[in-house]
Amino acid sequence: MLVTYLLVFILAGIPLVELVVVVPLAIIGGLSPVPVAVLGFLGNALTVMLLIVFIERVKGWMRSRKKKRIGEREHVGEELQNGEEVDAEQDSQKEKRARVLFDKYGLPGLTIFGPILVGSHITAFMGMSFSSKRHLVSGWMLASLGLWTIVSAVTASYGVTFFVQDVEENGFLIRLFQQLNN
C-alpha cells in the first residue's frame, strides 16, 4: 500500500503528468484523499520549486556571462549593435497561452490558471522567463498548487463517493495491488 502512495508522490512531480490528474485518479482508484492530496502537492511543489531555483541560477549565470562579454567588447573597443542577439526559436502553443495569461492577468493570473491550462512546470518556467522575481513566482505557485490540490481532491472525493460508496475498499488501484501481491 505504501508503494501506491509513493507512486502518487512521484507521478505528481513529473512535468507531463500533472497534479490535477494524479490526485483525482488516485482517489478514484481507492486511495485515501488526504494522504493523496498531501503527497500529490508535495511531489509537484518539490519539482516546481527545483525548476524555479534552477532557472534563477541559469539566469544569474547568463547575466554574468553577458556582463563579461560586454566588458570584453568595451575593452577591445567594439560597439554593440542593436538586435545582435536574436532568439530564433518559435514559441510553442503552450508558451503563447502562458504569455497571453501573463499579459492579461499578470503573475497571479498566470500562476492560478496556468496549472490547468498549460501545466504547473510550464507555468513556473514562463513566470520566471517573464522577468518575475523568484520569491513571487514561488509564493504564487505554491498558493496555486495548494488551491488546485484542494479543488481536485475534494471534487474527486465527493464525486466518487456519490457514485461508489465503498471506493476505498473496491477502488481499481486497491484491487490491482491486491492482485499483484497474490
N, CA, C and O of each residue as an XYZ file, in Angstrom:
728
protein
N       0.818     -1.193      0.000
C       0.000      0.000      0.000
C       0.863      1.260      0.000
O       0.501      2.272     -0.600
N       1.988      1.187      0.668
C       2.902      2.321      0.715
C       3.418      2.664     -0.676
O       3.676      3.827     -0.986
N       3.566      1.643     -1.504
C       4.062      1.846     -2.873
C       3.100      2.718     -3.673
O       3.540      3.560     -4.456
N       1.807      2.530     -3.488
C       0.828      3.321     -4.240
C       0.924      4.796     -3.866
O       0.827      5.662     -4.736
N       1.110      5.084     -2.601
C       1.241      6.477     -2.181
C       2.563      7.074     -2.655
O       2.629      8.257     -2.990
N       3.602      6.268     -2.684
C       4.882      6.719     -3.225
C       4.750      7.040     -4.716
O       5.339      8.005     -5.204
N       3.976      6.227     -5.430
C       3.725      6.494     -6.849
C       2.977      7.815     -7.050
O       3.248      8.541     -8.007
N       2.063      8.121     -6.174
C       1.341      9.401     -6.256
C       2.343     10.549     -6.134
O       2.295     11.500     -6.915
N       3.238     10.467     -5.171
C       4.253     11.495     -4.967
C       5.129     11.655     -6.211
O       5.373     12.771     -6.669
N       5.598     10.531     -6.750
C       6.492     10.564     -7.909
C       5.758     11.055     -9.156
O       6.268     11.917     -9.872
N       4.577     10.520     -9.418
C       3.833     10.918    -10.616
C       3.418     12.383    -10.585
O       3.411     13.044    -11.623
N       3.075     12.894     -9.415
C       2.694     14.307     -9.315
C       3.873     15.222     -9.608
O       3.679     16.368    -10.015
N       5.076     14.741     -9.409
C       6.264     15.548     -9.667
C       6.735     15.520    -11.102
O       7.587     16.324    -11.481
N       6.211     14.622    -11.912
C       6.620     14.533    -13.313
C       5.937     15.643    -14.100
O       4.718     15.799    -14.019
N       6.709     16.416    -14.864
C       6.133     17.570    -15.574
C       4.967     17.263    -16.504
O       4.028     18.057    -16.556
N       4.973     16.178    -17.226
C       3.873     15.913    -18.147
C       2.656     15.289    -17.477
O       1.561     15.305    -18.040
N       2.835     14.748    -16.294
C       1.733     14.180    -15.526
C       1.442     15.191    -14.421
O       2.255     15.370    -13.515
N       0.330     15.828    -14.488
C       0.048     16.937    -13.583
C      -0.664     16.502    -12.310
O      -1.331     15.468    -12.261
N      -0.501     17.312    -11.304
C      -1.129     17.141    -10.002
C      -2.644     16.996    -10.129
O      -3.244     16.153     -9.462
N      -3.263     17.808    -10.976
C      -4.721     17.786    -11.111
C      -5.225     16.539    -11.824
O      -6.433     16.313    -11.894
N      -4.316     15.729    -12.354
C      -4.684     14.448    -12.948
C      -4.408     13.315    -11.960
O      -5.233     12.418    -11.789
N      -3.248     13.362    -11.316
C      -2.821     12.287    -10.426
C      -3.719     12.176     -9.193
O      -4.133     11.079     -8.818
N      -4.016     13.306     -8.570
C      -4.808     13.281     -7.333
C      -6.199     12.685     -7.563
O      -6.588     11.777     -6.830
N      -6.966     13.162     -8.555
C      -8.281     12.536     -8.762
C      -8.197     11.057     -9.148
O      -9.009     10.255     -8.687
N      -7.222     10.685     -9.989
C      -7.098      9.283    -10.377
C      -6.787      8.388     -9.171
O      -7.326      7.288     -9.049
N      -5.924      8.865     -8.298
C      -5.591      8.085     -7.104
C      -6.795      7.947     -6.187
O      -7.015      6.884     -5.606
N      -7.566      9.000     -6.053
C      -8.761      8.947     -5.196
C      -9.808      8.033     -5.828
O     -10.433      7.230     -5.136
N      -9.997      8.154     -7.128
C     -10.933      7.269     -7.829
C     -10.450      5.822     -7.722
O     -11.249      4.888     -7.657
N      -9.133      5.658     -7.703
C      -8.560      4.324     -7.574
C      -8.718      3.707     -6.204
O      -8.418      2.527     -6.025
N      -9.181      4.473     -5.235
C      -9.457      3.914     -3.923
C      -8.513      4.343     -2.821
O      -8.640      3.875     -1.689
N      -7.569      5.222     -3.121
C      -6.659      5.685     -2.080
C      -7.332      6.766     -1.241
O      -8.247      7.447     -1.704
N      -6.876      6.913     -0.024
C      -7.439      7.885      0.905
C      -7.150      9.314      0.415
O      -6.007      9.619      0.073
N      -8.151     10.186      0.376
C      -7.993     11.528     -0.204
C      -6.962     12.424      0.480
O      -6.220     13.130     -0.202
N      -6.901     12.411      1.797
C      -5.991     13.333      2.487
C      -4.520     13.009      2.213
O      -3.773     13.907      1.823
N      -4.075     11.764      2.401
C      -2.674     11.478      2.079
C      -2.356     11.680      0.589
O      -1.261     12.122      0.238
N      -3.312     11.357     -0.272
C      -3.108     11.557     -1.707
C      -2.918     13.033     -2.009
O      -2.018     13.403     -2.763
N      -3.749     13.866     -1.434
C      -3.648     15.310     -1.670
C      -2.323     15.859     -1.151
O      -1.662     16.641     -1.835
N      -1.940     15.456      0.041
C      -0.689     15.949      0.629
C       0.510     15.486     -0.191
O       1.385     16.287     -0.521
N       0.554     14.204     -0.517
C       1.691     13.677     -1.286
C       1.722     14.221     -2.706
O       2.796     14.495     -3.243
N       0.559     14.379     -3.315
C       0.496     14.961     -4.653
C       0.998     16.393     -4.660
O       1.760     16.788     -5.542
N       0.567     17.172     -3.669
C       1.025     18.560     -3.555
C       2.531     18.607     -3.340
O       3.232     19.365     -4.010
N       3.031     17.801     -2.409
C       4.466     17.813     -2.110
C       5.309     17.386     -3.309
O       6.352     17.982     -3.576
N       4.867     16.365     -4.027
C       5.608     15.912     -5.202
C       5.674     16.965     -6.283
O       6.736     17.204     -6.858
N       4.544     17.598     -6.565
C       4.515     18.629     -7.599
C       5.247     19.877     -7.152
O       6.010     20.458     -7.923
N       5.024     20.296     -5.917
C       5.667     21.513     -5.413
C       7.186     21.358     -5.378
O       7.910     22.309     -5.673
N       7.669     20.182     -5.022
C       9.109     19.957     -4.975
C       9.752     20.182     -6.342
O      10.743     20.904     -6.450
N       9.201     19.577     -7.368
C       9.808     19.729     -8.693
C       9.621     21.129     -9.254
O      10.494     21.628     -9.963
N       8.501     21.770     -8.950
C       8.292     23.154     -9.404
C       9.295     24.084     -8.724
O       9.868     24.955     -9.379
N       9.513     23.911     -7.428
C      10.477     24.767     -6.724
C      11.907     24.509     -7.213
O      12.695     25.445     -7.347
N      12.238     23.252     -7.479
C      13.555     22.956     -8.037
C      13.730     23.611     -9.405
O      14.804     24.125     -9.717
N      12.694     23.594    -10.204
C      12.733     24.248    -11.510
C      12.942     25.752    -11.378
O      13.731     26.336    -12.120
N      12.249     26.375    -10.448
C      12.380     27.816    -10.235
C      13.805     28.169     -9.798
O      14.392     29.126    -10.302
N      14.353     27.400     -8.866
C      15.725     27.644     -8.410
C      16.710     27.437     -9.558
O      17.638     28.228     -9.730
N      16.515     26.389    -10.337
C      17.392     26.120    -11.473
C      17.349     27.272    -12.483
O      18.389     27.712    -12.974
N      16.155     27.750    -12.784
C      16.020     28.853    -13.743
C      16.698     30.104    -13.204
O      17.362     30.822    -13.953
N      16.539     30.368    -11.918
C      17.186     31.539    -11.309
C      18.707     31.429    -11.420
O      19.385     32.415    -11.709
N      19.229     30.254    -11.193
C      20.688     30.051    -11.306
C      21.155     30.244    -12.749
O      22.185     30.873    -12.991
N      20.409     29.709    -13.692
C      20.774     29.852    -15.103
C      20.709     31.325    -15.522
O      21.583     31.811    -16.239
N      19.668     32.026    -15.070
C      19.561     33.452    -15.397
C      20.732     34.235    -14.819
O      21.272     35.120    -15.483
N      21.132     33.921    -13.590
C      22.287     34.577    -12.981
C      23.562     34.294    -13.743
O      24.378     35.192    -13.952
N      23.741     33.050    -14.161
C      24.917     32.664    -14.929
C      24.939     33.397    -16.270
O      25.988     33.863    -16.715
N      23.760     33.495    -16.914
C      23.689     34.197    -18.207
C      23.970     35.686    -18.050
O      24.624     36.289    -18.901
N      23.475     36.287    -16.957
C      23.749     37.710    -16.715
C      25.238     37.950    -16.520
O      25.796     38.909    -17.053
N      25.874     37.079    -15.758
C      27.308     37.262    -15.508
C      28.112     37.073    -16.798
O      29.087     37.791    -17.019
N      27.727     36.136    -17.639
C      28.405     35.950    -18.930
C      28.201     37.153    -19.842
O      29.118     37.580    -20.544
N      26.978     37.695    -19.820
C      26.686     38.853    -20.664
C      27.513     40.057    -20.214
O      28.065     40.781    -21.042
N      27.595     40.266    -18.899
C      28.409     41.367    -18.382
C      29.874     41.186    -18.757
O      30.563     42.142    -19.114
N      30.331     39.959    -18.671
C      31.716     39.668    -19.015
C      31.967     39.939    -20.491
O      32.991     40.522    -20.849
N      31.031     39.519    -21.362
C      31.196     39.761    -22.792
C      31.147     41.247    -23.113
O      31.925     41.729    -23.936
N      30.245     41.975    -22.473
C      30.150     43.423    -22.713
C      31.432     44.103    -22.264
O      31.940     44.998    -22.940
N      31.955     43.670    -21.110
C      33.211     44.233    -20.621
C      34.358     43.954    -21.576
O      35.195     44.825    -21.811
N      34.405     42.761    -22.123
C      35.459     42.421    -23.081
C      35.334     43.241    -24.351
O      36.336     43.693    -24.905
N      34.102     43.434    -24.815
C      33.896     44.206    -26.045
C      34.260     45.668    -25.846
O      34.862     46.294    -26.718
N      33.889     46.206    -24.692
C      34.240     47.601    -24.427
C      35.752     47.752    -24.303
O      36.325     48.758    -24.721
N      36.383     46.747    -23.729
C      37.833     46.777    -23.576
C      38.519     46.770    -24.947
O      39.511     47.470    -25.153
N      37.995     45.990    -25.864
C      38.572     45.898    -27.201
C      38.158     47.088    -28.047
O      38.837     47.423    -29.018
N      37.047     47.734    -27.692
C      36.593     48.903    -28.429
C      35.462     48.607    -29.393
O      35.116     49.458    -30.213
N      34.875     47.415    -29.316
C      33.766     47.098    -30.197
C      32.495     47.697    -29.642
O      32.333     47.835    -28.429
N      31.603     48.049    -30.534
C      30.314     48.574    -30.115
C      29.263     47.498    -30.314
O      29.309     46.726    -31.272
N      28.318     47.464    -29.391
C      27.224     46.513    -29.520
C      26.228     47.053    -30.533
O      25.883     48.234    -30.509
N      25.778     46.199    -31.402
C      24.798     46.605    -32.400
C      23.418     46.158    -31.934
O      23.268     45.123    -31.285
N      22.404     46.968    -32.284
C      21.034     46.605    -31.912
C      20.640     45.329    -32.623
O      20.974     45.122    -33.790
N      19.932     44.483    -31.916
C      19.445     43.237    -32.481
C      20.519     42.192    -32.671
O      20.346     41.269    -33.467
N      21.611     42.312    -31.969
C      22.707     41.364    -32.132
C      22.311     39.976    -31.674
O      22.602     38.984    -32.342
N      21.656     39.911    -30.548
C      21.230     38.619    -30.028
C      19.743     38.452    -30.294
O      18.905     39.025    -29.598
N      19.435     37.674    -31.293
C      18.047     37.454    -31.669
C      17.705     36.002    -31.376
O      18.427     35.088    -31.773
N      16.606     35.805    -30.684
C      16.166     34.453    -30.377
C      15.370     33.936    -31.562
O      14.291     34.444    -31.867
N      15.902     32.939    -32.217
C      15.292     32.426    -33.435
C      14.240     31.361    -33.166
O      13.540     30.945    -34.089
N      14.114     30.915    -31.933
C      13.163     29.857    -31.630
C      11.734     30.382    -31.651
O      11.457     31.491    -31.195
N      10.844     29.576    -32.180
C       9.430     29.905    -32.211
C       8.796     29.515    -30.882
O       9.171     28.509    -30.280
N       7.839     30.308    -30.427
C       7.124     29.967    -29.207
C       6.159     28.818    -29.482
O       5.527     28.761    -30.537
N       6.057     27.914    -28.528
C       5.086     26.836    -28.664
C       3.702     27.374    -28.315
O       3.558     28.492    -27.820
N       2.696     26.562    -28.582
C       1.323     26.967    -28.285
C       1.129     27.199    -26.788
O       0.458     28.152    -26.392
N       1.710     26.339    -25.957
C       1.575     26.493    -24.509
C       2.259     27.770    -24.042
O       1.742     28.461    -23.164
N       3.405     28.089    -24.614
C       4.106     29.320    -24.250
C       3.289     30.542    -24.656
O       3.245     31.534    -23.928
N       2.648     30.470    -25.807
C       1.805     31.588    -26.263
C       0.616     31.776    -25.328
O       0.270     32.904    -24.975
N      -0.019     30.649    -24.921
C      -1.129     30.739    -23.970
C      -0.673     31.338    -22.646
O      -1.366     32.166    -22.056
N       0.510     30.906    -22.183
C       1.043     31.429    -20.929
C       1.317     32.923    -21.056
O       1.045     33.680    -20.124
N       1.845     33.356    -22.185
C       2.137     34.783    -22.382
C       0.858     35.605    -22.389
O       0.824     36.701    -21.829
N      -0.199     35.087    -23.018
C      -1.488     35.786    -23.040
C      -2.027     35.914    -21.622
O      -2.508     36.977    -21.230
N      -1.947     34.820    -20.845
C      -2.392     34.870    -19.446
C      -1.600     35.903    -18.655
O      -2.168     36.679    -17.887
N      -0.280     35.906    -18.850
C       0.567     36.831    -18.111
C       0.260     38.283    -18.498
O       0.152     39.151    -17.632
N       0.122     38.535    -19.794
C      -0.157     39.902    -20.250
C      -1.521     40.393    -19.777
O      -1.688     41.571    -19.462
N      -2.484     39.495    -19.729
C      -3.843     39.890    -19.364
C      -4.056     39.978    -17.857
O      -4.695     40.913    -17.373
N      -3.517     38.997    -17.106
C      -3.816     38.909    -15.680
C      -2.607     39.047    -14.765
O      -2.757     39.032    -13.543
N      -1.430     39.181    -15.325
C      -0.228     39.313    -14.512
C       0.210     37.984    -13.933
O      -0.322     36.934    -14.295
N       1.171     38.028    -13.042
C       1.702     36.823    -12.427
C       0.644     36.046    -11.627
O       0.604     34.820    -11.724
N      -0.214     36.715    -10.841
C      -1.234     35.946    -10.112
C      -2.165     35.165    -11.047
O      -2.483     34.005    -10.783
N      -2.594     35.794    -12.122
C      -3.477     35.101    -13.068
C      -2.784     33.948    -13.753
O      -3.367     32.878    -13.928
N      -1.527     34.163    -14.148
C      -0.763     33.104    -14.794
C      -0.616     31.904    -13.871
O      -0.837     30.767    -14.288
N      -0.245     32.149    -12.622
C       0.011     31.031    -11.710
C      -1.278     30.341    -11.250
O      -1.253     29.153    -10.928
N      -2.379     31.048    -11.215
C      -3.628     30.413    -10.788
C      -4.264     29.613    -11.921
O      -4.729     28.496    -11.699
N      -4.292     30.171    -13.136
C      -4.917     29.467    -14.254
C      -3.948     28.574    -15.012
O      -4.366     27.627    -15.679
N      -2.662     28.865    -14.916
C      -1.653     28.130    -15.669
C      -1.608     26.637    -15.426
O      -1.539     25.876    -16.391
N      -1.645     26.170    -14.160
C      -1.568     24.720    -13.941
C      -2.678     23.932    -14.644
O      -2.476     22.773    -15.008
N      -3.819     24.536    -14.831
C      -4.915     23.849    -15.522
C      -4.767     23.981    -17.033
O      -5.025     23.027    -17.766
N      -4.356     25.153    -17.501
C      -4.321     25.413    -18.946
C      -3.034     24.958    -19.630
O      -3.081     24.459    -20.754
N      -1.897     25.120    -18.979
C      -0.620     24.773    -19.629
C       0.248     23.837    -18.802
O       1.244     23.328    -19.316
N      -0.086     23.597    -17.566
C       0.716     22.738    -16.699
C       1.522     23.557    -15.704
O       1.927     24.683    -15.993
N       1.748     22.988    -14.539
C       2.403     23.728    -13.456
C       3.869     24.024    -13.750
O       4.353     25.103    -13.410
N       4.578     23.103    -14.365
C       6.002     23.321    -14.626
C       6.211     24.374    -15.710
O       7.102     25.217    -15.604
N       5.390     24.320    -16.747
C       5.481     25.349    -17.794
C       5.077     26.701    -17.229
O       5.660     27.723    -17.592
N       4.091     26.718    -16.350
C       3.672     27.970    -15.711
C       4.824     28.573    -14.910
O       5.095     29.769    -15.017
N       5.494     27.760    -14.116
C       6.628     28.259    -13.324
C       7.744     28.742    -14.238
O       8.335     29.795    -13.997
N       8.033     27.983    -15.278
C       9.078     28.364    -16.223
C       8.747     29.691    -16.896
O       9.600     30.573    -16.999
N       7.517     29.827    -17.350
C       7.120     31.062    -18.030
C       7.094     32.243    -17.057
O       7.488     33.353    -17.417
N       6.637     32.009    -15.839
C       6.649     33.085    -14.845
C       8.056     33.609    -14.602
O       8.269     34.815    -14.479
N       9.006     32.696    -14.536
C      10.403     33.105    -14.349
C      10.975     33.765    -15.600
O      11.767     34.702    -15.501
N      10.581     33.284    -16.767
C      11.130     33.852    -18.000
C      10.530     35.213    -18.322
O      11.102     35.959    -19.117
N       9.393     35.555    -17.725
C       8.792     36.870    -17.932
C       9.341     37.894    -16.945
O       8.689     38.898    -16.657
N      10.518     37.644    -16.440
C      11.257     38.550    -15.549
C      10.571     38.785    -14.210
O      10.706     39.860    -13.626
N       9.855     37.812    -13.730
C       9.266     37.922    -12.394
C      10.300     37.479    -11.368
O      11.216     36.719    -11.680
N      10.144     37.960    -10.151
C      11.080     37.607     -9.087
C      10.792     36.205     -8.571
O       9.648     35.754     -8.524
N      11.872     35.533     -8.187
C      11.772     34.146     -7.744
C      10.814     33.984     -6.571
O       9.989     33.070     -6.574
N      10.907     34.846     -5.579
C      10.049     34.670     -4.404
C       8.574     34.897     -4.740
O       7.702     34.283     -4.127
N       8.289     35.768     -5.705
C       6.896     35.981     -6.105
C       6.358     34.780     -6.880
O       5.242     34.322     -6.634
N       7.154     34.279     -7.810
C       6.723     33.106     -8.577
C       6.550     31.917     -7.638
O       5.572     31.179     -7.752
N       7.479     31.723     -6.719
C       7.391     30.612     -5.770
C       6.143     30.713     -4.907
O       5.413     29.735     -4.742
N       5.903     31.882     -4.364
C       4.736     32.075     -3.499
C       3.428     31.855     -4.227
O       2.543     31.152     -3.739
N       3.308     32.461     -5.399
C       2.079     32.301     -6.169
C       1.902     30.873     -6.663
O       0.778     30.373     -6.708
N       2.983     30.214     -7.032
C       2.885     28.834     -7.488
C       2.455     27.906     -6.349
O       1.613     27.031     -6.548
N       3.029     28.094     -5.161
C       2.630     27.260     -4.020
C       1.160     27.472     -3.670
O       0.438     26.519     -3.376
N       0.726     28.731     -3.704
C      -0.681     29.020     -3.427
C      -1.586     28.373     -4.481
O      -2.620     27.791     -4.153
N      -1.190     28.480     -5.722
C      -1.973     27.902     -6.814
C      -2.012     26.379     -6.725
O      -3.073     25.772     -6.875
N      -0.858     25.768     -6.482
C      -0.830     24.308     -6.353
C      -1.678     23.843     -5.175
O      -2.359     22.822     -5.262
N      -1.636     24.590     -4.077
C      -2.479     24.261     -2.926
C      -3.954     24.355     -3.279
O      -4.742     23.477     -2.927
N      -4.321     25.415     -3.971
C      -5.717     25.598     -4.389
C      -6.170     24.447     -5.282
O      -7.221     23.853     -5.045
N      -5.376     24.129     -6.314
C      -5.774     23.079     -7.254
C      -5.727     21.692     -6.614
O      -6.474     20.803     -7.022
N      -4.874     21.498     -5.634
C      -4.855     20.225     -4.918
C      -6.156     20.045     -4.152
O      -6.782     18.987     -4.217
N      -6.556     21.072     -3.433
C      -7.793     21.006     -2.646
C      -9.000     20.824     -3.552
O      -9.859     19.981     -3.291
N      -9.064     21.619     -4.619
C     -10.206     21.527     -5.534
C     -10.297     20.133     -6.155
O     -11.372     19.533     -6.180
N      -9.175     19.620     -6.653
C      -9.223     18.313     -7.313
C      -9.495     17.182     -6.313
O     -10.220     16.240     -6.633
N      -8.933     17.265     -5.127
C      -9.152     16.211     -4.124
C     -10.593     16.203     -3.629
O     -11.216     15.146     -3.533
N     -11.117     17.375     -3.320
C     -12.497     17.455     -2.818
C     -13.477     17.037     -3.906
O     -14.409     16.277     -3.646
N     -13.270     17.526     -5.114
C     -14.163     17.182     -6.216
C     -14.137     15.683     -6.493
O     -15.187     15.057     -6.637
N     -12.955     15.117     -6.567
C     -12.849     13.683     -6.831
C     -13.428     12.871     -5.682
O     -14.139     11.892     -5.907
N     -13.129     13.271     -4.459
C     -13.591     12.515     -3.297
C     -15.117     12.505     -3.214
O     -15.732     11.447     -3.079
N     -15.712     13.677     -3.296
C     -17.174     13.732     -3.207
C     -17.846     13.180     -4.455
O     -18.917     12.579     -4.377
N     -17.217     13.385     -5.604
C     -17.783     12.846     -6.832
C     -17.771     11.334     -6.853
O     -18.749     10.713     -7.266
N     -16.686     10.737     -6.417
C     -16.573      9.273     -6.409
C     -17.491      8.678     -5.358
O     -18.202      7.714     -5.640
N     -17.491      9.227     -4.158
C     -18.327      8.654     -3.093
C     -19.814      8.835     -3.385
O     -20.647      8.119     -2.831
N     -20.145      9.781     -4.244
C     -21.543      9.956     -4.634
C     -22.002      8.767     -5.477
O     -23.143      8.319     -5.355
N     -21.118      8.259     -6.328
C     -21.469      7.157     -7.218
C     -21.092      5.780     -6.663
O     -21.819      4.807     -6.862
N     -19.966      5.702     -5.974
C     -19.490      4.420     -5.443
C     -19.256      4.604     -3.949
O     -18.374      5.359     -3.540
N     -20.047      3.914     -3.142
C     -20.000      4.125     -1.703
C     -18.741      3.576     -1.049
O     -18.217      4.197     -0.124
N     -18.243      2.440     -1.498
C     -17.115      1.798     -0.833
C     -15.868      1.810     -1.719
O     -15.222      0.778     -1.899
N     -15.535      2.963     -2.266
C     -14.414      3.071     -3.206
C     -13.070      2.761     -2.545
O     -12.164      2.257     -3.207
N     -12.929      3.051     -1.258
C     -11.649      2.795     -0.589
C     -11.399      1.298     -0.389
O     -10.258      0.893     -0.168
N     -12.429      0.483     -0.463
C     -12.243     -0.963     -0.378
C     -12.200     -1.605     -1.758
O     -11.551     -2.634     -1.943
N     -12.893     -0.999     -2.739
C     -13.018     -1.617     -4.058
C     -12.456     -0.766     -5.193
O     -12.811     -0.987     -6.351
N     -11.611      0.175     -4.901
C     -11.031      1.000     -5.952
C     -10.118      0.185     -6.853
O      -9.556     -0.826     -6.431
N      -9.974      0.627     -8.094
C      -9.186     -0.165     -9.048
C      -7.718     -0.264     -8.652
O      -7.086     -1.281     -8.938
N      -7.153      0.748     -8.008
C      -5.758      0.648     -7.565
C      -5.616     -0.344     -6.421
O      -4.640     -1.091     -6.356
N      -6.582     -0.351     -5.528
C      -6.565     -1.289     -4.403
C      -6.619     -2.718     -4.938
O      -5.842     -3.579     -4.525
N      -7.548     -2.957     -5.865
C      -7.678     -4.306     -6.441
C      -6.418     -4.702     -7.210
O      -5.982     -5.850     -7.132
N      -5.838     -3.768     -7.945
C      -4.634     -4.047     -8.726
C      -3.490     -4.491     -7.822
O      -2.837     -5.499     -8.091
N      -3.250     -3.743     -6.758
C      -2.145     -4.096     -5.861
C      -2.444     -5.346     -5.040
O      -1.517     -6.054     -4.647
N      -3.715     -5.633     -4.772
C      -4.062     -6.888     -4.099
C      -3.768     -8.077     -5.009
O      -3.291     -9.116     -4.552
N      -4.058     -7.913     -6.311
C      -3.777     -8.990     -7.265
C      -2.266     -9.171     -7.448
O      -1.799    -10.301     -7.587
N      -1.510     -8.097     -7.450
C      -0.074     -8.194     -7.599
C       0.577     -8.869     -6.408
O       1.588     -9.556     -6.554
N      -0.002     -8.674     -5.220
C       0.547     -9.289     -4.015
C       0.211    -10.781     -3.904
O       0.877    -11.518     -3.177
N      -0.811    -11.216     -4.619
C      -1.211    -12.634     -4.555
C      -0.436    -13.479     -5.504
O      -0.653    -14.689     -5.571
